[in-house]
Amino acid sequence: MRSRDIVVFLGPSLDRAGAEEILKADYRPPAKRGDVFRAAKEGARIVGLIDGVFFQDSAVAHKEVLSVLEMGVAVVGASSMGALRAAELHPFGMEGVGEIFRLYREGVLISDDEVALIFDPVNFNPLSEPLVNIRDNIRVAMEKGYIDSAAGEKILAAASSLYFPQRTYDRILEDAEGLDESQREGFRRFLLEEKGDLKRDDAILALKRIKEIAG
């Protein structure tokens, strides 16, 4: 399959250079309403929906994805907007990949706010941290003994209370009420040494899955 037969909507979840090392495709910016349908009309055989707009413009519509599936185009979703739409539309043929998709599909996550973030409109670099990544890093930090469960609850409460563009780790740790200084430093040490990126991990899995489908 030619690279132009595969269209992937990608932004802050994974850098373009890293993506191209995994899969040769027609990479386009985060999808807004109409973009997925347009890609199919232009001849895409596989559409990868990873990143999409949430509040900056109209989001990718469910009906749009369903129309594309009816055209015989494979649609794979993961990581961000793609995970959301795949969780909602997997009974109709959209394929979901990764942990974030699983969490939405099983109802562990519900809100769009979990994956929302702001990013540089030119290079798509993230300028805030998505709540789903924060949750996962808190979980791992507790499992590895950097912080205790009480500290994890306080950090998560501070993160959840912030509007998504304001979610940075510095701001979260500053706002975390009643957090012991040793626990604050423990989480900072975890971020320096072992911070993960669940959205990036899922985006990589999606690209590998698309490569499998493309053969």
Helices and strands as residue ranges (DSSP letters): G 3-5, E 6-9, H 16-22, E 26-28, H 35-41, E 46-49, H 62-70, E 74-78, H 81-89, G 90-92, E 95-97, H 99-105, G 112-114, H 131-143, H 149-161, G 164-166, H 169-175, H 181-194, H 198-214
